[in-house]
Amino acid sequence: MTVAFTPPQQDLEQLKVLAERLSQADGPLELVLGQGDHAQRITLSPLVAQLLQASVQELGDGHTVALVATEQELTPAAAARLLGVSRPHLVNALLHTGQLPYRMEGTHHRIALTDVLAYRDERDRRHAAADALTRLTEDLQLYEQPAGNPQ
C-alpha cells in the first residue's frame, strides 16, 4: 500500500513551526490529544517520534510525503526511476550481474523495494565517500599535473 500526502500551501507555515519544535524536543515526545477534561496524553516511542518529525519536516519544506509498505515489489521500470537509471541499465548492469537481487514472475523481473532502497543508500554512501576523497586529494594537492601543463 502506498499513501501520498501533499501539503496545502496554507499549512506550510504551521508545518514549519511544528517541525522546528519537534526537532528541539528533548527526551520523550508527548502528545496531548483533545482538550480540557477529555484530553489524553500519549508518549511516543522513539520510532514514532522520528517518523513524525521526518514527515512534518518534509511536508513543511513543501514536499509530498509517501508512506510505502516496504514489502512492495517493483517492476524494472519503477526501480530504474527510483534509482535514476535507465531500465536497460538496471536489468543488464544491476540485476543480471547480481548487484541487485530479483525474482522472476513468469518472464517478468520483480525487485523488492527494500532491496532497491538498500542499494540506493549504499550507492549514495559510496558516491559521498568518493566525493570526499576527491576533495581531500585536491585540497592536499596530491594529484600530479601532466608534463608540459603547468598551472
Contacts in CASP RR format, 6 or more apart in sequence:
PFRMAT RR
TARGET T0000
AUTHOR 0000-0000-0000
METHOD contacts of the structure
MODEL  1
MTVAFTPPQQDLEQLKVLAERLSQADGPLELVLGQGDHAQRITLSPLVAQ
LLQASVQELGDGHTVALVATEQELTPAAAARLLGVSRPHLVNALLHTGQL
PYRMEGTHHRIALTDVLAYRDERDRRHAAADALTRLTEDLQLYEQPAGNP
Q
1 67 0 8 1.000
1 68 0 8 1.000
1 69 0 8 1.000
1 72 0 8 1.000
2 66 0 8 1.000
2 67 0 8 1.000
2 68 0 8 1.000
2 69 0 8 1.000
2 72 0 8 1.000
3 66 0 8 1.000
3 67 0 8 1.000
4 64 0 8 1.000
4 65 0 8 1.000
4 66 0 8 1.000
4 67 0 8 1.000
5 55 0 8 1.000
5 59 0 8 1.000
5 64 0 8 1.000
5 65 0 8 1.000
5 66 0 8 1.000
5 67 0 8 1.000
6 64 0 8 1.000
7 15 0 8 1.000
7 59 0 8 1.000
7 60 0 8 1.000
7 62 0 8 1.000
7 63 0 8 1.000
7 64 0 8 1.000
11 59 0 8 1.000
12 60 0 8 1.000
12 62 0 8 1.000
15 56 0 8 1.000
15 59 0 8 1.000
15 60 0 8 1.000
15 62 0 8 1.000
16 60 0 8 1.000
16 61 0 8 1.000
18 56 0 8 1.000
19 53 0 8 1.000
19 56 0 8 1.000
19 57 0 8 1.000
19 59 0 8 1.000
19 60 0 8 1.000
22 29 0 8 1.000
22 49 0 8 1.000
22 52 0 8 1.000
22 53 0 8 1.000
22 56 0 8 1.000
22 57 0 8 1.000
23 53 0 8 1.000
23 57 0 8 1.000
25 49 0 8 1.000
25 53 0 8 1.000
28 43 0 8 1.000
28 44 0 8 1.000
28 49 0 8 1.000
29 43 0 8 1.000
29 44 0 8 1.000
29 49 0 8 1.000
29 52 0 8 1.000
30 41 0 8 1.000
30 42 0 8 1.000
30 43 0 8 1.000
30 44 0 8 1.000
31 41 0 8 1.000
31 42 0 8 1.000
31 44 0 8 1.000
32 39 0 8 1.000
32 40 0 8 1.000
32 41 0 8 1.000
32 42 0 8 1.000
33 39 0 8 1.000
33 40 0 8 1.000
33 41 0 8 1.000
33 42 0 8 1.000
34 40 0 8 1.000
44 52 0 8 1.000
55 65 0 8 1.000
58 65 0 8 1.000
59 65 0 8 1.000
68 113 0 8 1.000
69 113 0 8 1.000
70 112 0 8 1.000
70 113 0 8 1.000
70 114 0 8 1.000
70 117 0 8 1.000
71 112 0 8 1.000
71 113 0 8 1.000
71 114 0 8 1.000
72 112 0 8 1.000
72 113 0 8 1.000
73 110 0 8 1.000
73 111 0 8 1.000
73 112 0 8 1.000
73 113 0 8 1.000
74 82 0 8 1.000
74 110 0 8 1.000
74 111 0 8 1.000
74 112 0 8 1.000
74 113 0 8 1.000
74 116 0 8 1.000
75 108 0 8 1.000
75 109 0 8 1.000
75 110 0 8 1.000
75 111 0 8 1.000
76 87 0 8 1.000
76 90 0 8 1.000
76 91 0 8 1.000
76 95 0 8 1.000
76 109 0 8 1.000
76 111 0 8 1.000
77 87 0 8 1.000
79 90 0 8 1.000
79 100 0 8 1.000
79 111 0 8 1.000
79 116 0 8 1.000
80 86 0 8 1.000
80 87 0 8 1.000
80 89 0 8 1.000
80 90 0 8 1.000
82 116 0 8 1.000
82 117 0 8 1.000
82 120 0 8 1.000
83 90 0 8 1.000
83 94 0 8 1.000
83 116 0 8 1.000
83 119 0 8 1.000
83 120 0 8 1.000
83 123 0 8 1.000
85 94 0 8 1.000
90 100 0 8 1.000
91 109 0 8 1.000
93 99 0 8 1.000
94 100 0 8 1.000
94 119 0 8 1.000
95 102 0 8 1.000
95 109 0 8 1.000
95 111 0 8 1.000
99 119 0 8 1.000
100 111 0 8 1.000
100 115 0 8 1.000
100 116 0 8 1.000
100 119 0 8 1.000
101 111 0 8 1.000
101 112 0 8 1.000
101 115 0 8 1.000
102 109 0 8 1.000
102 110 0 8 1.000
102 111 0 8 1.000
102 115 0 8 1.000
103 109 0 8 1.000
103 110 0 8 1.000
104 110 0 8 1.000
137 143 0 8 1.000
145 151 0 8 1.000
END
